[in-house]
Amino acid sequence: MPAIVGVVNVNSVGSSGVLHIGDVYSIAPISTAKTFAGAGSFNTGDRLHVINQQSATNVQDSDLSDQNITANA
């Protein structure tokens, strides 16, 4: 069924991001990234008040691969 889309305002799309408006069969990533961050690292907004008594980030990952994208060329 065709998509009917109204007004769209796009501020930005990241370098490996995907923006698609309308019908789509498949969207597949062509890059991956793994990010480690401590407690409260990605909080955004006005007048945030974050209290972290102790913050420890576990960066040990025993997986050999997390997202396989070899077939998404």
RAURMO-V24210 format. One record per residue. N is the residue number from 0. SS is DSSP state (a for helix, b for strand, c for the rest). Layout:
[[N	SS] [N	SS]]
This chain:
[[0	c] [1	c] [2	c] [3	c] [4	c] [5	c] [6	c] [7	c] [8	c] [9	c] [10	c] [11	c] [12	c] [13	c] [14	c] [15	c] [16	c] [17	c] [18	c] [19	c] [20	c] [21	c] [22	c] [23	c] [24	c] [25	c] [26	c] [27	c] [28	c] [29	c] [30	c] [31	c] [32	c] [33	c] [34	c] [35	c] [36	c] [37	c] [38	c] [39	c] [40	c] [41	c] [42	c] [43	c] [44	c] [45	c] [46	c] [47	c] [48	c] [49	c] [50	c] [51	c] [52	c] [53	c] [54	c] [55	c] [56	c] [57	c] [58	c] [59	c] [60	c] [61	c] [62	c] [63	c] [64	c] [65	c] [66	c] [67	c] [68	c] [69	c] [70	c] [71	c] [72	c]]
